[in-house]
Amino acid sequence: MFLAIAPFGAIAVDLSGMASVNVTSDTAAAAKNMAFDEARRQIINDVLGQYAIPDLLADAVKNASADDLTNLIAASSIDGEQQSDTTYSANISMTIDRDAARAWMTANNVQNWLTDGKSGDTFVVQIVMSDKLAGWIELNNIARAEGINMDTKYINGNRVTVEIPVSSRGAFTIAIGEAGWRYADQNGVLHIIK
């Protein structure tokens, strides 16, 4: 199954996420504060996890103060809010500030490939391979045949993250599709699997 992707150059990184929370505490105000902290941590892990080493990110988020993480949020909204004397529940949406997130991850030694949003010259590809060696050899052969430079950022078992020039996005997706790889775009990150 192939999913349509936007033409190269038209990809914009969306650093938005949503979390459903339901928290009980001594008071509704305390429950709301805890719910926002829980949502913020979940969204930061989910959204930035596409652009960083997940284990390092999770540790940094776990050890960060609520104030530090609040500084990473550019906007937030609430839907379906309900509260009682001791409980708070809602669907909380947040958008992460790219520059603040990149600076925070760097300061906390979280290897990441979140771009500055200005150059737009590369995009992230996350790869999952059922046969690690054969899949990696095949992808490198495809890239070589198309004259594409794959800059490897992270390898963990059968998962690899690379950056590829935006100008090669169309040729790369066509070539991997012809080779039987499935792909989908999610917030500007190309996910491929075979």
DRENMARVO-426874 format. One record per atom (N, C-alpha, C): x, y, z. Coordinates in steps of 0.1 Angstrom, whole numbers, plus 5000, padded with zeros to 4 digits. Layout:
<sites>
XYZ
...
</sites>
This chain:
<sites>
500849885000
500050005000
500950125000
500650214991
501450344990
500550454994
501150545001
500450675005
501050784998
500250874993
500750994986
501551084995
502551134990
503351234997
503451364989
503651474996
503751604990
505051604982
505051684971
506251694963
507351754971
508651714967
509751764974
509751914974
510351964985
510352114987
509052164994
507952084993
506752124999
506452065013
507451995018
507351935031
507552025042
506652045051
506852125063
506752035075
507752055084
507751975096
506652025106
505751935110
504651975119
505051915133
505352005142
505751965155
504551975165
503451925160
502251925169
501851785173
501251775185
500751645189
499551665199
498951555202
497751555211
497851445221
497451475233
497351365243
496051375251
495451265253
494251255262
494651215276
494251305285
494651285299
493451275308
493651205319
492651185329
493351165343
493351275351
494251265363
493351305375
493651225386
492951255399
493951295409
493651395417
494551445427
493751505439
494351575448
493651625460
492651735456
493051815446
492151915441
492051915426
491051985420
490951995406
492152075400
492552175407
493652255402
494952175402
495152095412
496352005412
496251905401
495051845399
494851745388
495151805375
494651935373
494952005360
496352025357
497152075368
498552095366
499251965363
498951855370
499551725367
499151675353
497951695348
497451655335
498251725324
498451855326
499251935316
500651885316
501251855327
502651805327
502751675321
501751585323
501751455317
501551465302
500651555297
500451575283
501651625276
502251725283
503451795277
504651685275
504851605285
505951505284
505551405273
504351355273
503951255263
504051315248
503651435246
503651505233
505151525229
505951575238
507351595235
508051465231
507851355239
508351225235
507851185221
506551195219
505951145207
506451225194
506451355196
506751435184
508251445182
509051475192
510451485190
511151355188
510451245192
511051115191
511351075176
510651145167
510951125152
512251185148
512751275156
513951355152
515151345162
515051245171
516051225181
516151075184
517251045191
517350905196
516350885208
515350805206
514250795215
514650765230
515650685232
516050655246
516650775253
517450845246
518150965251
517051075254
516151085244
515051185246
514251155258
513851025259
512950985270
513651015284
514950985285
515651015297
515651165300
515951245290
516051385292
514651445296
513551395290
512251445293
511851405307
512251275311
511951225325
512651315335
513851355332
514651435342
514451585342
513651635332
513451775330
512351825339
512551955343
511452015352
510352055343
509152075349
507952115342
508252245335
508952335342
509252475336
510052455324
511152375324
511952355312
511152305300
510252215303
509452155292
508352255287
507852335296
506852435292
507552535283
508752565284
509452655275
509652605261
509352475259
509452415246
508152425238
507152465245
505752465238
505452605233
505152615220
504852735213
503352775214
502552665214
501052685215
500352565221
499252585227
498452465232
496952505231
496152395231
494752415231
494152295238
492852315243
492152205251
490852175244
490452055244
489252015239
488651905248
487351905250
486651805258
487051815273
487251935278
487751945292
486551915301
486851835311
485951795322
486651795335
486051845345
486651845359
485651835370
486051765380
485251755392
486151815404
485751785416
486551845427
487951795428
488151665422
489551605423
490051555410
489251565400
489651495387
489651595376
490551585366
490651665354
490951575342
490151595332
490351515319
490151615308
490951585297
490851665285
491651605274
491451655262
492351625250
493151755249
494451745251
495351865251
496251855238
496151955230
497051965218
498152065221
499352035216
500452135218
501352135205
501852245203
502852265192
504152305198
505252235194
506552245200
507352355192
508052445199
508852545192
510152475187
510352475174
511452405168
512852445174
513052575174
514352635178
514652605193
513552615201
513752595215
513952445218
513252355210
513452215212
514852165207
515352225196
516652185191
517752225201
517652355207
518552395216
518552315229
517252285234
517152205246
517752065244
517451995233
518051865231
519551875230
520051975224
521551985223
522152005237
521552095245
522052125258
521951995267
520951905264
520851785272
521451665266
522351685257
523151575250
522251475244
521051515238
520151425230
520551445216
521151345210
521451345196
520251365188
520151465179
518951485171
519251535158
518351525149
518451575135
517251665132
516851745142
515851845139
516451965133
516051995121
516752105113
516352245118
516952345114
516652475118
515452535110
514952455100
513752495093
514052605082
515252645081
515652745072
516352695060
517252595062
517952545050
517052455041
516252375047
515352285039
516052205028
517352175031
518052105021
518151945023
517651905035
517651755037
516251725044
515951595043
514751545050
515151415057
514351385067
514651265075
513951145070
514651025069
513950905065
514250805077
513150745082
513250645092
512950505085
513850415087
513750285080
513550175090
512650075086
512549955094
512749845084
513649745087
513949635078
513749505085
513049415079
512849275085
514149195084
514849215073
516249155072
517249265072
517849295083
518749405085
519849415074
520549315072
521749325063
521249335048
520349255044
519849255030
519149385028
518349435037
517649565035
518549675034
519649685043
520549795043
521349795030
521749675025
522549665013
521649705001
520349665001
519449704990
519249854990
519049915002
518850065002
520150134997
521250095002
522450154997
522650144982
522350024976
522450004962
521450094955
520250114960
519250204954
519750344954
520250394966
520750524967
521950554957
522850454957
524050464948
523550474933
522650384929
522150384915
521450524912
520850584921
520150714919
521050834921
522350804926
523250914929
522850994941
522250924951
521750994963
522650964975
523051074982
523851054994
522951035006
523050925012
522350895025
523250925036
522951015045
523751055057
523150975069
523750875073
523250795084
523450865097
522250875105
522250945117
522150855129
521450735128
521250655139
520950515134
521550415141
521250275138
520950205151
519850125152
519550045163
518849925159
519549815158
518949685154
518449695139
517149675137
516649685123
516149825120
516349925128
515850055126
517050155123
516950225112
517950325108
517350455105
517950565108
517550695105
518650765096
518250815085
519150875076
518551015072
519451095066
519051225060
519351215045
518451265037
518651265023
518351405017
519151445007
518851585001
517351594996
516751704999
515351724995
515251714980
516251754973
516251744958
516151604953
516451504961
516451364957
515251294962
514351354969
513151294975
512351214965
511951284954
511151214944
511751094938
513051104934
513750994928
513850874938
514150914951
514250814961
512950734963
511850804965
510650734968
510150654956
510450694944
510050614932
510950494932
512250504934
513150394934
512850284945
512550334957
512250234967
510850174965
509950244959
508650194956
508750084946
509550104935
509750004925
510449884930
511249894941
511949784947
511049714958
509849754960
508949684969
508849734983
509549854985
509449914999
508149985000
507549985012
506350065015
506850195021
506150295019
506550425025
505350515028
505450605037
504450695041
505150825047
504550935044
505051055050
504251095063
504951125073
504351165086
505051285091
504451405090
504951535094
506351565088
506451525075
507751565068
508851455070
508551355078
509551245079
509051125071
509951075062
509550965053
509850835061
508750755063
508950625069
508850515059
509950435058
509950325049
510150195056
509550085050
509649955056
509649845046
510349745049
510349625040
510749505048
</sites>
